[in-house]
Amino acid sequence: MPKNFCLTITLMITVLFIFSCSQQEKAEMEPSVSEKRETISGDTSGMDEHAAHTPTEKDETASEDTMSSMDGHADHTAMVAPSDGEKTIRYWTCVMHPTVKMPEPGSCPVCKMDLIPIYEGSGLELTEQQKALIPVRTEPVAFREVSREIRTVGILDYNETRMAYAETRISGWIEDLHIDFTGINVREGDELLSIYSPELVTAQEEYLTALKSIEELQNTEYAELRRSVEQTVAAAKSKLELYGLTLEQIKDIRNRGKVSTILPLFAPMAGTVVHMNVAQGQHVNQGMNLYRIVDLNSLWIMADVYEYELPWIYMGQAVEIATQSMPGLTFPGKVTYIYPFFDTQTRTQKVQIEVSNPTGRLRPGMFVTLEIKPTLADIYTQGAISKAPYACPMHPWVTSEHPTECEICGMDLESTHADVVEVESASDAEGKWVCPMHPEVRSAEFGECSICGMDLVEKQATTETSAHSHVHQHAPAPSVQADQPPLIFKYVCPDHPDEYATVPGLCSRDGKSLVMTGEVLTIPKSAVIDTGLRKIVFVDRGESGYEQIEVEVGPEAWGTSSDSETKRRYYPIVSGLTPGDMVVTHGNFLIDSQTQLTGSASGAYGGALGGEGSKVPVHQH
């Protein structure tokens, strides 16, 4: 026990000795607080001496900013706004949070760092050495027409509004089958088949018997009896009409005085037989659909459009259609309907496109590729176009209240509302009948629509125009939709294209209304730095350096660059820039890095690019 106790005491003494030695060495290596302050003062004196040898405004500002930043955390209350007789302070901002802009010096409300001044006309200034390291390229903010290319696929299908069924209204057996296979083209009124029906024979006999009875009672004195027989004749005739006989067929039965054992079935419309449900000698029941006839001169395409492409789709939009069976050949189509429901599985929207097929080269069931090229002006003027009664087919943003000419291309403006029946006066509207589903079907008297069979409705005068009431005024400039950000469009005078404005107005030379050209103020996509919360660009201010500006942009689109015919991506400008501003399109990320490293937008510190100033950025977090 004594031996072990001695060893333990010896070990404890050794550990205490080693610990005391290490603490002494650490104290000798670490300078005191007063020595630190003397070192900082000495470094500052050195910087002041360097400034005295080369007395420049930039070095003086850099030295003052360095001292203010180093001592800022020690005493925030002692910081006073610098007074400069030549420079005016625009605002105070934070190095780490440039969005913070304060009118007076103080601390950042986010990170509590000292705010730094930003002067009027200040920007990030690069030396010649830095410019050589950063190949900066600039491009002016300019007006151009931009569009979006939407590519999708679809399948050709029947036009549901040009389809009809041939059905029997009576039971019987197929006596003669004239159309015995699908794919045959028929005309309206062609005989498809004939049916033998005992019910039809009975109905005809009832009709002939009633006619014979009324002839026998022609000279009778009993008027009541004669009226009863006339009602029987009318009922028998109505029964034949319900069985599908035409007025000509009923008249023929009356003239011949004999019943017909067969009933012919006629094609209800012109088209192609795409389906048949009948055979020779087959027994058919009342109401059976025996044939389906479709007009293949017009087809539908069901296309899928992704969710982010929906803002670029609108009714009546032009579509280019191509198929693998005819490479190099495209067919024009248009968007006729956008379905009101969304596919949650594929995240796509069904869009109906109609294409004309007079030659029959397009076949239902074919896969097709679709290309839609909407311009930004088309999208942003749809609200004005839908309200204006007339618009130019080539420049749809040119609208008018009257059927005048386009002030850009001279084409006649077309009606934007196909369902409006324009008449000369309200009195001329009397007797005008139109189909509610197919407004192009019109008639001077009441009847049925030749396409869908619906009853025509009387259309009252919606607009009153005459040769004396036309007032040819210049088309008012359209306004964009309320749910779209207000972009900066270009308005020009038709007679003086060199004079333009960014808002609707009158030409200063001749007083004519400025018309919208379809061009919008844009910048290249490469000029925009997207931080997630905001979008910034750097503008070349010449001798003042590069100024960082926060911008608001619209939807991304494609356009043609001014120096070449290549397609590039552009952002339309909502706010922040004006025409002619030179934005940095190449090297802006390095400039942004330099701005972050220097800690101010004035470029007081050279930082990573090797410029003169502080060797390390102040306040590194």
GIUR-V164900 format. One record per backbone hydrogen bond with DSSP energy under -1.0 kcal/mol. CO is the residue of the C=O (numbers start at 1). NH is the residue of the N-H. If there is no record, write none. Layout:
{{CO	NH} {CO	NH}}
//
This chain:
{{1	5} {2	6} {3	7} {4	8} {5	9} {6	10} {7	11} {8	12} {9	13} {10	14} {11	15} {12	16} {13	17} {14	18} {15	19} {16	20} {17	21} {18	22} {19	23} {20	24} {21	25} {22	26} {23	27} {24	28} {25	29} {26	30} {32	36} {33	37} {34	38} {35	39} {36	40} {37	41} {38	42} {39	43} {40	44} {41	45} {42	46} {43	47} {44	48} {45	49} {46	50} {47	51} {48	52} {49	53} {50	54} {54	56} {56	60} {57	61} {58	62} {59	63} {60	64} {61	65} {62	66} {63	67} {64	68} {65	69} {66	70} {67	71} {71	75} {76	79} {88	120} {91	118} {92	102} {93	116} {97	100} {102	92} {106	115} {108	112} {113	108} {116	93} {118	90} {118	91} {119	122} {124	546} {127	131} {128	132} {129	133} {130	134} {134	136} {137	585} {137	586} {139	583} {141	580} {142	522} {144	520} {146	376} {147	558} {150	372} {152	370} {154	368} {155	302} {156	365} {157	300} {159	162} {162	295} {164	293} {166	290} {166	291} {168	287} {172	284} {173	196} {176	194} {184	273} {186	271} {187	190} {190	267} {192	178} {192	179} {193	265} {194	175} {194	176} {195	263} {196	173} {197	201} {198	202} {199	203} {200	204} {201	205} {202	206} {203	207} {204	208} {205	209} {206	210} {207	211} {208	212} {209	213} {210	214} {211	215} {212	216} {213	217} {215	218} {221	223} {222	226} {223	227} {224	228} {225	229} {226	230} {227	231} {228	232} {229	233} {230	234} {231	235} {232	236} {233	237} {234	238} {235	239} {236	240} {237	241} {238	242} {239	243} {240	245} {241	244} {246	250} {247	251} {248	252} {249	253} {250	254} {251	255} {252	256} {253	257} {263	195} {265	192} {265	193} {267	189} {271	186} {272	294} {273	183} {275	292} {279	282} {282	174} {284	172} {285	288} {288	168} {290	277} {291	166} {292	274} {292	275} {293	164} {294	272} {297	357} {299	355} {300	157} {301	353} {303	351} {305	349} {306	309} {307	310} {309	312} {310	313} {314	317} {317	335} {319	333} {320	371} {321	331} {322	369} {323	326} {326	329} {331	321} {333	319} {334	354} {335	316} {337	352} {343	347} {347	307} {348	343} {349	305} {350	339} {351	303} {352	336} {352	337} {353	301} {354	334} {355	299} {363	366} {366	156} {368	154} {369	322} {370	152} {371	320} {372	150} {374	148} {375	379} {376	380} {381	385} {382	386} {384	388} {389	416} {390	400} {391	414} {395	398} {398	392} {400	390} {402	404} {404	413} {406	410} {411	406} {414	391} {417	420} {423	465} {427	430} {429	432} {432	459} {433	443} {434	457} {438	441} {441	435} {443	433} {447	456} {449	453} {454	449} {457	434} {471	473} {481	484} {488	521} {490	517} {491	501} {492	515} {496	499} {499	493} {501	491} {505	514} {507	511} {512	507} {515	492} {519	490} {520	144} {521	573} {522	142} {523	571} {524	527} {525	528} {529	536} {534	531} {535	551} {536	529} {537	549} {538	584} {539	547} {541	544} {542	545} {545	541} {546	124} {547	539} {549	537} {552	574} {552	575} {557	570} {558	147} {559	568} {566	561} {568	559} {569	525} {570	557} {571	523} {572	554} {573	488} {575	552} {578	581} {581	141} {582	540} {583	139} {586	137} {587	591} {588	592} {589	593} {590	594} {591	595} {592	596} {593	597} {594	598} {595	599} {606	609} {607	610}}
//
